[in-house]
């Protein structure tokens, strides 16, 4: 292992063992480098690596802190990896997203609040004028789609699931998706599928919510040409 790896593993051990807790400031550079047995240069490289992973946060003039270690933040780099793979593996990304979001809908059906249901319904109502594809329809519909699915994910009660869904459904992935949804009738069909998901959530029916979400995302995959013809 490189000395940078020693820093990464050493700081990880300090966090896992409880020597450093979320929100705490790291010891000063000289002291921490001596504790880990590395040079200051290696320490800085390791700190930069952990900052990119969302584990540490360096504040100019104030030192370096352990972040909240929120799952969404820690899983965010997975979205970067998904973006790097581009179109070559998009079908695998969407298949995994379908599995995760179908489960999210099932869990949310018994947890979602009346207020969030109202917010989701308002988003779907806002989408209606854009369904004929005029103006900046795809941009606004993409934003509504992100918000609608995010409401559902946020009521799963599972922070790991929320973080994974957020990473797999990154804005870059969705931009490619919405640019691809150009066949006639797809926007209206997608909207109807969103309404069906909402109705299942409103009925507090976990199985119906799961099936409606799976059907919706299968339709997306079909529109993108990922599903084999029967």
Beta strands, then each sheet from edge to edge (+ up, - down):
strand 1: 56-59
strand 2: 63-66
sheet 1: 1+ 2-
end
